[in-house]
Amino acid sequence: TVWGQVRPGNGPQRFLLQRKEGNAWVVVAAGVTDKLGYLRRTVSAPLGSKIRLWYSAKRVGSPPLSVR
């Protein structure tokens, strides 16, 4: 389960969750945050996978997180 917040922005924000596959980031989930910018998604990923949150409105990604 991935939990986080998309900032800056007001109201619901669109986001992508991506997993690193080789040299590419592949979308594993997409959605819209709640009105405060918070999200929670459950995705399947092997141990050791790298996951990041991509905020397309600002074209910026979070630092990668390792699945444990």
C-alpha positions in Angstrom: 0.0 0.0 0.0 1.3 3.4 -1.0 0.2 6.5 0.9 1.2 10.1 0.2 0.3 13.6 -0.7 0.5 15.6 -3.9 1.6 19.2 -3.4 1.4 22.0 -4.5 -2.1 22.4 -5.7 -5.6 23.0 -4.5 -8.3 20.4 -4.5 -8.1 16.9 -6.1 -4.9 16.2 -8.1 -4.3 13.6 -10.8 -1.3 11.3 -10.2 0.4 8.1 -11.5 2.2 5.4 -9.5 5.1 4.0 -11.5 7.4 1.0 -11.1 10.9 0.9 -12.5 11.4 -1.8 -15.2 14.9 -1.8 -16.6 15.6 1.9 -17.6 11.9 2.8 -17.9 9.1 3.8 -15.5 5.9 1.9 -16.1 2.5 3.0 -14.8 1.0 0.5 -12.3 -1.8 2.7 -11.0 -3.5 6.1 -11.7 -6.0 8.1 -9.9 -7.1 11.4 -8.3 -6.3 12.5 -4.7 -8.9 13.6 -2.2 -9.6 17.3 -1.8 -6.5 17.8 0.4 -4.2 16.0 -2.0 -3.8 12.7 -0.2 -3.8 9.3 -1.9 -3.7 5.7 -0.9 -3.3 2.8 -3.4 -2.5 -0.8 -3.2 -0.3 -2.2 -6.0 1.5 -5.5 -6.7 5.2 -5.3 -7.0 8.0 -7.8 -6.3 10.3 -7.2 -3.3 13.0 -4.8 -4.1 11.0 -3.0 -6.8 11.4 0.8 -7.1 8.1 2.7 -7.0 7.5 6.5 -7.5 4.7 8.9 -7.5 4.5 11.0 -10.7 2.6 14.3 -10.6 1.9 15.0 -14.3 0.6 18.6 -13.8 4.1 19.7 -12.7 6.0 16.9 -14.6 7.8 15.8 -11.4 8.3 12.5 -9.7 9.0 11.6 -6.1 12.2 10.0 -5.0 12.0 6.2 -5.7 10.8 4.0 -2.8 11.9 0.4 -2.4 9.2 -2.3 -1.9 10.0 -4.2 1.3 
